[in-house]
């Protein structure tokens, strides 16, 4: 994980089942991504969660991008 992401995306086995959260708050990265996918704009998320900063939302997107950036091997017959 890049240094800027490690400041924003945190892991704690005793919080949210060890899932990635934002700065040790009980707001998971997947929660933010679900809101964005559901059409909630960043301003709406920031208004709902006053502890969030825009860079937190950007970190969620970068984290998700890094998680899916791997080759997929498909076996052929």
GIQUI-V120428 format. One record per pair of residues at least 4 apart in sequence whose C-alpha atoms are under 6 Angstrom apart, sorted by the first residue. I is the first residue (numbers start at 1). J is the second residue. Records with the same first field share a line. If there is no record, write none. Layout:
BEGIN
I->J ; J
END
This chain:
BEGIN
5->9 ; 59
8->22 ; 23
9->21 ; 22 ; 23
10->20 ; 21 ; 23 ; 24
11->18 ; 20
12->18
13->17 ; 18
20->28 ; 29
21->27 ; 28 ; 29
22->27
29->60
30->34
35->40
36->40
46->50 ; 52
55->59
59->63
END
